Amino acid sequence: MANYWNRNSIPHKGWTLIDVIDIREEGQKESETEYETCMMCGNEKIRYVHIVENEEVGEVFRVGFNYSRKMTEDYANLEGVSKS
């Protein structure tokens, strides 16, 4: 996946959190988990995938917790949701 954070055409603010997905299935071992990659920074091994959208972009992004916080500016609703 791409690293969109450094692209001028992608806004850093004004995103809305749609959902948070834990990609590790119940009872699944950590070593068996197929982690995702953050679309904004390219960081691999994202367990809790934050689905965010922005009207200017026209598509949803799958990002980690830290970028979700930066992009949505919604710290209150994200606290305690995930650690990834």
C-alpha positions in Angstrom: 0.0 0.0 0.0 1.0 3.6 -0.6 2.3 6.1 1.9 -0.2 9.0 1.4 0.9 11.2 4.2 3.5 13.0 2.1 1.2 13.5 -0.9 -0.1 17.1 -1.2 -3.4 16.0 -2.7 -4.3 14.1 0.5 -5.7 16.2 3.3 -4.3 15.6 6.8 -7.5 16.8 8.6 -11.2 16.7 8.2 -11.6 12.9 8.2 -14.4 11.0 9.8 -14.0 7.7 11.7 -16.3 5.1 10.2 -15.3 2.0 12.0 -12.5 0.2 13.9 -11.8 -3.4 13.0 -9.8 -5.9 15.0 -8.4 -8.2 12.3 -7.2 -10.9 14.7 -9.9 -13.5 15.0 -10.9 -14.7 18.4 -8.5 -17.4 19.6 -6.1 -16.7 16.7 -2.4 -16.7 17.6 -0.4 -13.5 17.1 2.0 -15.4 14.8 -1.0 -16.4 12.6 -2.4 -12.9 12.2 -2.2 -11.3 8.8 -1.7 -7.6 9.8 -2.6 -4.7 7.6 -0.5 -1.7 6.5 -1.4 1.8 7.4 -2.3 3.6 4.1 -1.0 7.0 5.5 2.5 6.0 6.7 3.1 2.6 5.3 3.6 1.1 8.8 3.0 -2.6 8.7 1.5 -4.8 11.4 -1.6 -2.8 12.1 -4.0 -5.0 14.1 -6.7 -2.4 14.8 -7.6 -1.0 11.5 -9.3 2.4 11.6 -11.6 3.1 8.7 -11.8 6.8 7.9 -13.3 8.8 5.1 -13.0 12.4 3.7 -15.4 14.0 1.2 -12.5 15.6 -0.7 -10.8 12.2 -1.3 -13.8 10.1 -2.2 -12.6 6.8 -0.8 -12.1 5.3 2.6 -8.6 4.8 4.1 -7.5 2.0 6.4 -5.1 3.5 8.9 -3.6 2.8 12.4 -4.7 4.5 15.6 -2.1 7.3 15.6 -3.0 8.5 12.1 -6.7 8.1 12.9 -6.2 10.5 15.8 -4.3 13.0 13.6 -6.7 12.9 10.7 -10.0 13.0 12.6 -9.0 15.3 15.4 -11.5 13.3 17.5 -9.4 12.3 20.5 -12.3 11.8 22.8 -14.0 9.1 20.7 -10.7 7.3 19.9 -9.3 7.1 23.4 -9.2 3.5 24.5 -10.4 2.2 21.2 -7.1 0.6 20.2 -3.4 0.6 20.7 -2.2 0.2 17.2 
